[in-house]
Amino acid sequence: MNPQQPPILADPIRPRIGIWGRFDAFRFEDLVSAWILEHELRRRLPEAHIQMYAPLERGRAPARDGGFAVADLGDWTPGRTKDLAQALDCAVVAGDLFSGGDGSLASFLVEGLGPELEKGCPVAWSAVGVEFELDPEEGARIRKALAFRTDVSVRDEASRERLRRVGVEAEVTVVPDPLLLLPRAFPPDLLARRLAYLRHMEWYPRSAAPLVVQGTRTFADRGESFGKVLATALERLQVPVVLLELDAGSGEAEFLDAVSQDLSSPTFRLPPEASSSDLVAALSHARAFVGASRRAAVACGAFGVPSLQLETLIPARARRRRDAAADVVPAVRRLLETPRGEGIDPAEESKLGAHFDRLAGIAASAVADRLRRRGDGTETLLARLRENERLLESWREAYSARAQQVVGERLVFAALLEKDRAETERLARLEAEHTSAAAEVLAERALREGAEREGAERELSGERESSARATAEARELAESKDRAEREIGNLRRLLEAAAEQASRREHRVSEDLLDLRAELDRSRDRLEKARSDHSDLRLSHTLLFTEIAELRADAGHSTDRVREIEAALADSEREKERAVAELSRLEAERARARQEIEELEAELDRLSARSPQQIPTSLKIRVRQMLASAAGEPREQT
């Protein structure tokens, strides 16, 4: 995800957008929804300031993205809602309304900012999911909130029906699941890097595409039996299995522990702290997916990975295990034989594009409305300063979490390096054993040659019995030589394979260390920039308060000036009325003068016609010039 930038007070034209959601739940689907929404808005509004918000618990920040800065929405109070309305141009609610734990509704995600504040800072629902039936109290809250909200969309028909059942009469639009746009938010080069990291950490198979398995606590009691059936389905295919937790702390680990007990195929497991990009990389490169998460199945479909819901494979308790195995084994094998699909349907992609175009239009209209209200007042600037302080604190916590993650990864790499050193020592011991075995072979060869010479001498002297013993000893020596040579060959092959493996691992460790150092340098640069921005903001804060004091001092002087201007305006109005009356009089006189001039011109023409010789031409021209001058018209050239 692109790094977010705190709002800048000096740039009033760029949209300021807040994305609100359940990013405190650490669930895969909520976190990647934030990635997608930010990516799609930035495609349409490249200069926008976008900040993620969540109803966080105190001191708790999302750890799944290694310190990604998510600000706390805080308590739903009049002061806090007013600050958010002045600091943002609009807000977008994304993901699920319910959290993964207590299932409660957060006030900001439902009530938003309230009808009055949302006139200046609109709040929209973007493909929201309503995963549970609403009780009467929750339904009343949502019904009241959506009555004044202009743009409301959900991601499936079931969510709209749940809203309809509690009496929501506002227009609710159903749009395709935004997780279908995962390939646009997570480019192939990012997923390739994360996949290489997972393989290096031995959390993902190095070559073959695996079957990814995920579950929930609901199926934990049947996890062991499902693992046995799954092992039967995979015993001939030898497809590796990757066990995946998409919602840490929801009991998925219990199901995966039970499944892994009887699997004979190579089995890998991602740690619970794997980041969102790691999870997307694991799903996008899978051969197939079996799990309880419908949203994960949608994510797999975006990359063309075939999937199967766990609830269709694990039978009810009343059914016999033999019948279950008869259904599950062919279903899993058919799934693994299914080819990859083409990804998102163009029609659904077009609908999602129109949906995000509409959200970008809401943000652009909000900025235009703010500019028409003659910019930002002092109260708005103060609210933004307070919000920037919150965001800077969020960034500090995010960078601290990121630093801890980098330290943890370095410790893991140090352990790998220690393992490589142990492997090198083992290779050195093998090489020493190889040298010792070669020396023993040479010694045995010398003994055999001596025995052969001794046997030849004894044969010449007729000592057949000694010759037979020498021949037997020579045969034993030859067999010993062959055995030694075979052992040396095996040791040499093991040594070469171990050396090659150690070289590859050392190369991968070096590359990963370089990547980590580069990432740490970039994190330091971003931290320095954040500190610099914080200093600039504090300086702007001081200057702003100075300007506020000066404005208050000027306010008293401007009152007298306003009164003088009002008096001058009244005098100007009276002068204007007198000027209008005088202008009307002059227009009437001018009309009479023009009529007289026309009569004189007609008379002059008649005189000229009667006696043209009596009136000189120059006199005619002069008379006409005088008449034109009297009428206010330009004179003719002589």
Rosetta blueprint (number, residue, H / E / L):
1 M L
2 N L
3 P L
4 Q L
5 Q L
6 P L
7 P L
8 I L
9 L L
10 A L
11 D L
12 P L
13 I L
14 R L
15 P L
16 R E
17 I E
18 G E
19 I E
20 W E
21 G L
22 R L
23 F L
24 D L
25 A L
26 F L
27 R E
28 F H
29 E H
30 D H
31 L H
32 V H
33 S H
34 A H
35 W H
36 I H
37 L H
38 E H
39 H H
40 E H
41 L H
42 R H
43 R H
44 R H
45 L L
46 P L
47 E L
48 A L
49 H E
50 I E
51 Q E
52 M E
53 Y E
54 A E
55 P L
56 L L
57 E L
58 R L
59 G L
60 R L
61 A L
62 P L
63 A L
64 R L
65 D L
66 G L
67 G L
68 F L
69 A L
70 V L
71 A E
72 D E
73 L L
74 G L
75 D L
76 W L
77 T L
78 P H
79 G H
80 R H
81 T H
82 K H
83 D H
84 L H
85 A H
86 Q H
87 A H
88 L L
89 D L
90 C E
91 A E
92 V E
93 V E
94 A E
95 G E
96 D E
97 L L
98 F E
99 S L
100 G L
101 G L
102 D L
103 G L
104 S L
105 L E
106 A L
107 S H
108 F H
109 L H
110 V H
111 E L
112 G L
113 L L
114 G L
115 P L
116 E L
117 L H
118 E H
119 K H
120 G L
121 C L
122 P L
123 V E
124 A E
125 W E
126 S E
127 A E
128 V E
129 G E
130 V L
131 E L
132 F L
133 E L
134 L L
135 D L
136 P H
137 E H
138 E H
139 G H
140 A H
141 R H
142 I H
143 R H
144 K H
145 A H
146 L H
147 A L
148 F L
149 R L
150 T L
151 D L
152 V E
153 S E
154 V E
155 R L
156 D L
157 E H
158 A H
159 S H
160 R H
161 E H
162 R H
163 L H
164 R H
165 R H
166 V L
167 G L
168 V L
169 E L
170 A L
171 E L
172 V L
173 T E
174 V E
175 V L
176 P L
177 D L
178 P H
179 L H
180 L H
181 L H
182 L H
183 P H
184 R H
185 A H
186 F L
187 P L
188 P H
189 D H
190 L H
191 L H
192 A H
193 R H
194 R H
195 L H
196 A H
197 Y H
198 L H
199 R H
200 H H
201 M L
202 E L
203 W L
204 Y L
205 P L
206 R L
207 S L
208 A L
209 A L
210 P L
211 L E
212 V E
213 V E
214 Q L
215 G L
216 T L
217 R H
218 T H
219 F H
220 A H
221 D H
222 R H
223 G H
224 E H
225 S H
226 F H
227 G H
228 K H
229 V H
230 L H
231 A H
232 T H
233 A H
234 L H
235 E L
236 R L
237 L L
238 Q L
239 V L
240 P L
241 V E
242 V E
243 L E
244 L L
245 E L
246 L L
247 D E
248 A L
249 G L
250 S L
251 G L
252 E H
253 A H
254 E H
255 F H
256 L H
257 D H
258 A H
259 V H
260 S H
261 Q L
262 D L
263 L L
264 S L
265 S L
266 P L
267 T E
268 F E
269 R E
270 L L
271 P L
272 P L
273 E L
274 A L
275 S L
276 S H
277 S H
278 D H
279 L H
280 V H
281 A H
282 A H
283 L H
284 S H
285 H L
286 A L
287 R L
288 A E
289 F E
290 V E
291 G E
292 A L
293 S L
294 R H
295 R H
296 A H
297 A H
298 V H
299 A H
300 C H
301 G H
302 A H
303 F L
304 G L
305 V L
306 P L
307 S E
308 L E
309 Q E
310 L H
311 E H
312 T H
313 L L
314 I L
315 P L
316 A L
317 R L
318 A L
319 R L
320 R L
321 R H
322 R H
323 D H
324 A H
325 A H
326 A H
327 D H
328 V H
329 V H
330 P H
331 A H
332 V H
333 R H
334 R H
335 L H
336 L H
337 E H
338 T L
339 P L
340 R L
341 G L
342 E L
343 G L
344 I L
345 D L
346 P H
347 A H
348 E H
349 E H
350 S H
351 K H
352 L H
353 G H
354 A H
355 H H
356 F H
357 D H
358 R H
359 L H
360 A H
361 G H
362 I H
363 A H
364 A H
365 S H
366 A H
367 V H
368 A H
369 D H
370 R H
371 L H
372 R H
373 R L
374 R L
375 G L
376 D L
377 G L
378 T H
379 E H
380 T H
381 L H
382 L H
383 A H
384 R H
385 L H
386 R H
387 E H
388 N H
389 E H
390 R H
391 L H
392 L H
393 E H
394 S H
395 W H
396 R H
397 E H
398 A H
399 Y H
400 S H
401 A H
402 R H
403 A H
404 Q H
405 Q H
406 V H
407 V H
408 G H
409 E H
410 R H
411 L H
412 V H
413 F H
414 A H
415 A H
416 L H
417 L H
418 E H
419 K H
420 D H
421 R H
422 A H
423 E H
424 T H
425 E H
426 R H
427 L H
428 A H
429 R H
430 L H
431 E H
432 A H
433 E H
434 H H
435 T H
436 S H
437 A H
438 A H
439 A H
440 E H
441 V H
442 L H
443 A H
444 E H
445 R H
446 A H
447 L H
448 R H
449 E H
450 G H
451 A H
452 E H
453 R H
454 E H
455 G H
456 A H
457 E H
458 R H
459 E H
460 L H
461 S L
462 G L
463 E L
464 R H
465 E H
466 S H
467 S H
468 A H
469 R H
470 A H
471 T H
472 A H
473 E H
474 A H
475 R H
476 E H
477 L H
478 A H
479 E H
480 S H
481 K H
482 D H
483 R H
484 A H
485 E H
486 R H
487 E H
488 I H
489 G H
490 N H
491 L H
492 R H
493 R H
494 L H
495 L H
496 E H
497 A H
498 A H
499 A H
500 E H
501 Q H
502 A H
503 S H
504 R H
505 R H
506 E H
507 H H
508 R H
509 V H
510 S H
511 E H
512 D H
513 L H
514 L H
515 D H
516 L H
517 R H
518 A H
519 E H
520 L H
521 D H
522 R H
523 S H
524 R H
525 D H
526 R H
527 L H
528 E H
529 K H
530 A H
531 R H
532 S H
533 D H
534 H H
535 S H
536 D H
537 L H
538 R H
539 L H
540 S H
541 H H
542 T H
543 L H
544 L H
545 F H
546 T H
547 E H
548 I H
549 A H
550 E H
551 L H
552 R H
553 A H
554 D H
555 A H
556 G H
557 H H
558 S H
559 T H
560 D H
561 R H
562 V H
563 R H
564 E H
565 I H
566 E H
567 A H
568 A H
569 L H
570 A H
571 D H
572 S H
573 E H
574 R H
575 E H
576 K H
577 E H
578 R H
579 A H
580 V H
581 A H
582 E H
583 L H
584 S H
585 R H
586 L H
587 E H
588 A H
589 E H
590 R H
591 A H
592 R H
593 A H
594 R H
595 Q H
596 E H
597 I H
598 E H
599 E H
600 L H
601 E H
602 A H
603 E H
604 L H
605 D H
606 R H
607 L H
608 S H
609 A H
610 R H
611 S L
612 P L
613 Q L
614 Q L
615 I L
616 P L
617 T H
618 S H
619 L H
620 K H
621 I H
622 R H
623 V H
624 R H
625 Q H
626 M H
627 L H
628 A H
629 S H
630 A H
631 A H
632 G L
633 E L
634 P L
635 R L
636 E L
637 Q L
638 T L
